[in-house]
Amino acid sequence: MSFLAAIQLLTSIPLSLKREMTPAQLGRATAWFPLVGLIIGGILAGLNWLMGFILPASVANALLIVALVILTGAMHLDGFADTCDGIAGHKPVEERWRVMHDSRTGAFGVVGVVLLLLVKYVALNNIPTEYLTVTLVFMPVVSRWAMVYAIFTFPYARPEGLGKAYKAATRWPQFTIATVITLVLVAVVLFRWLSVIGMLVFFGIWIFTTLLALYFKHKFAGLTGDTYGAINEVAEVITLILIVLLYTIGMGHTM
């Protein structure tokens, strides 16, 4: 049931659970976040394969980003926008929470989303064609693991909120399962294609997530549901940039 709850939470895939999940049960769904990322990545890879027959790569990449937004219900993107709004300006922590909780998106949020999608699109266009499929699978897996890592490791900021249930229920078993799933996918399933690059990118995402979470902790006195979404979005972009960077400096020969 927790796996189905993870799919329902992280995607817009129509899925009707027979009974309502408790906050604790929903929280335990974090163990399966990387596996849901694999499903998302598989759908993106399939769409890329189909569009490759009829569309130029640049157009297909733009549509892949649209598909990713639709698949996730723009939930993480919304959290990223709210986080950008909350970061802006010199405000006390409580005021930052209030700004993030506002359903209206401010100028900083809009600018942040536009820049994020632009960088994601340009990075996708610079992934070598022969490695694009495996990158599309790898990216959502490691970025969902980044959320689990942030939830498990860093304190929750607000006294209430949906994210608090995930923080409370994400303990060593959930984090261990999520990490093992991710490492297995990186080191075994994707090893043939990504090899050393896959492990380097995973290590890089761990570092970037730690630094970003520490920054959010400084700004918001902890993490929130919105910052979890922001971490996912940034992790996706950093994954693409690191793969492009490692390939550009010559490590593509190890793939």
C-alpha positions in Angstrom: 0.0 0.0 0.0 2.8 2.4 0.8 4.2 1.9 -2.8 0.8 2.8 -4.2 0.7 5.8 -1.9 4.1 6.9 -3.2 2.8 6.7 -6.8 -0.3 8.7 -5.9 1.7 11.3 -4.1 4.5 11.9 -6.6 2.6 11.5 -9.9 -0.7 12.4 -11.6 -1.2 8.8 -12.6 -4.8 8.0 -11.9 -4.8 5.6 -9.0 -7.6 5.1 -6.5 -6.7 3.5 -3.2 -9.4 1.5 -1.6 -8.9 3.0 1.8 -7.6 6.3 3.0 -4.0 6.2 4.3 -3.0 7.5 7.7 -0.3 10.2 7.9 2.1 7.5 9.2 1.4 5.2 6.3 1.8 8.1 3.9 5.1 9.0 5.5 6.4 5.5 5.1 5.9 5.8 1.4 9.2 7.7 1.1 11.0 4.3 1.0 9.6 3.8 -2.5 10.3 7.3 -3.9 13.2 6.2 -6.1 11.1 3.3 -7.5 8.4 5.8 -8.5 11.2 7.8 -10.1 12.1 4.7 -12.1 8.5 4.6 -13.4 8.5 8.2 -14.3 11.9 7.8 -16.0 10.6 4.7 -17.9 7.7 6.7 -19.2 9.9 9.6 -20.3 12.3 7.1 -22.1 9.4 5.5 -23.9 8.0 8.9 -25.0 11.5 9.9 -26.2 11.8 6.7 -28.2 8.4 7.3 -29.9 9.0 11.0 -30.6 12.4 10.2 -32.1 10.7 8.7 -35.1 8.8 11.9 -36.1 10.3 14.9 -34.3 13.7 16.7 -34.1 15.6 16.2 -30.9 15.1 19.7 -29.7 11.4 19.6 -30.1 11.2 16.2 -28.4 13.3 17.4 -25.5 10.9 20.4 -25.0 7.9 18.0 -25.0 9.7 15.7 -22.6 9.9 18.5 -20.1 6.2 19.2 -20.6 5.5 15.5 -20.1 7.5 15.5 -16.9 5.5 18.5 -15.5 2.3 16.7 -16.4 3.4 13.4 -14.9 4.2 15.0 -11.6 1.2 17.3 -11.6 3.7 20.3 -11.4 3.8 19.6 -7.7 7.6 19.8 -7.3 7.7 22.8 -9.6 5.1 24.6 -7.5 7.2 23.9 -4.4 10.2 25.3 -6.2 8.3 28.5 -7.1 7.0 28.9 -3.5 10.5 28.4 -2.2 11.9 31.0 -4.5 9.3 33.5 -3.3 10.1 32.6 0.3 13.8 33.1 -0.1 13.4 36.6 -1.6 14.0 39.7 0.5 15.0 40.2 4.1 12.1 38.7 6.1 11.8 36.9 9.4 11.3 33.1 9.2 7.5 33.3 10.0 7.0 35.8 7.2 8.9 33.5 4.8 6.5 30.6 5.8 3.5 32.9 5.2 4.8 33.8 1.7 5.4 30.2 0.8 1.9 29.2 2.0 0.3 31.9 -0.2 -1.4 30.2 -3.2 -0.3 33.1 -5.4 3.1 32.9 -7.2 5.3 36.0 -6.9 7.8 37.4 -9.3 10.7 35.5 -7.8 8.8 32.3 -8.2 8.0 32.9 -11.8 11.5 33.9 -12.7 12.9 30.9 -10.8 10.7 28.5 -12.7 11.5 30.0 -16.1 15.2 29.8 -15.5 15.0 26.3 -14.1 13.1 25.0 -17.1 15.4 26.9 -19.5 18.5 25.3 -17.9 16.8 21.8 -17.9 16.0 22.2 -21.6 19.4 23.4 -22.7 21.1 20.6 -20.6 18.8 17.9 -22.2 19.8 19.2 -25.6 23.5 18.7 -24.8 23.1 15.1 -23.5 24.7 12.8 -26.2 21.9 11.0 -28.1 23.2 7.6 -27.3 23.0 8.3 -23.5 19.7 10.3 -23.4 17.5 7.3 -22.7 19.4 6.1 -19.7 19.8 9.7 -18.5 16.0 10.1 -18.6 15.6 7.0 -16.4 18.5 7.9 -14.1 17.5 11.6 -13.5 14.1 11.1 -11.7 15.4 8.1 -9.7 18.3 10.1 -8.1 16.3 13.3 -7.6 13.6 11.4 -5.7 16.3 9.8 -3.5 17.5 13.4 -2.8 14.1 14.2 -1.4 14.2 11.2 0.9 17.7 12.1 2.0 16.6 15.6 2.8 13.5 14.5 4.6 15.4 12.0 6.7 18.5 14.1 7.5 17.3 17.6 8.1 14.7 19.1 10.6 11.2 20.1 9.6 10.6 23.8 10.0 6.9 24.4 10.5 4.8 23.1 13.4 2.3 21.6 11.0 1.9 20.7 7.3 1.8 17.6 5.1 5.6 17.4 5.0 5.7 16.9 8.7 4.0 13.5 8.4 6.7 12.4 6.0 9.5 13.7 8.3 8.0 11.9 11.3 7.6 8.6 9.5 10.9 8.6 7.5 13.3 6.7 9.7 16.3 4.5 9.1 14.3 1.6 7.4 12.7 4.0 4.9 15.9 5.8 4.1 17.9 2.6 3.9 15.4 1.0 1.4 15.3 4.2 -0.7 19.1 4.3 -0.8 19.6 0.6 -1.6 17.0 0.8 -4.4 18.8 3.8 -5.8 22.3 2.3 -5.6 21.1 -0.9 -7.1 19.7 0.9 -10.1 22.8 3.0 -10.5 25.4 0.3 -9.9 23.6 -2.7 -11.5 20.7 -1.8 -13.8 22.4 1.3 -15.2 26.0 0.2 -14.8 26.5 -0.9 -18.4 25.7 2.6 -19.6 26.6 5.0 -16.9 29.4 3.2 -15.1 31.7 5.6 -13.2 29.7 8.6 -14.3 26.6 7.2 -12.6 28.3 6.9 -9.2 30.0 10.3 -9.6 26.7 12.0 -10.3 25.1 10.2 -7.4 27.9 11.5 -5.1 27.5 15.0 -6.6 23.8 15.0 -6.0 24.4 14.0 -2.3 26.8 17.0 -1.9 24.5 19.5 -3.7 21.5 18.3 -1.7 23.3 18.6 1.5 24.4 22.2 0.7 21.0 23.2 -0.6 19.2 21.7 2.5 21.6 23.5 4.8 20.8 26.8 3.0 17.1 26.2 3.3 17.5 25.3 7.0 19.3 28.7 7.4 16.5 30.6 5.5 13.5 28.8 6.9 14.7 27.3 10.3 14.3 23.9 8.7 12.8 22.3 5.7 9.2 22.2 4.5 7.1 20.4 1.9 7.9 23.2 -0.6 11.6 22.9 -0.1 11.4 19.1 -0.6 9.9 19.8 -4.0 12.5 22.5 -4.7 15.3 19.9 -3.8 13.8 17.5 -6.3 13.7 20.1 -9.1 17.3 21.3 -8.4 18.5 17.7 -8.2 17.1 17.0 -11.7 18.9 20.0 -13.2 22.2 19.2 -11.4 22.0 15.6 -12.6 21.7 16.8 -16.2 24.5 19.4 -15.8 26.9 16.9 -14.1 26.3 14.3 -16.9 27.0 17.0 -19.5 30.0 18.3 -17.6 31.6 14.8 -17.1 31.0 13.9 -20.7 32.5 17.2 -21.9 35.7 16.8 -19.9 36.2 13.4 -21.5 34.7 11.0 -19.0 32.2 9.9 -21.7 34.7 7.3 -22.7 34.1 5.5 -19.5 30.4 5.2 -20.2 
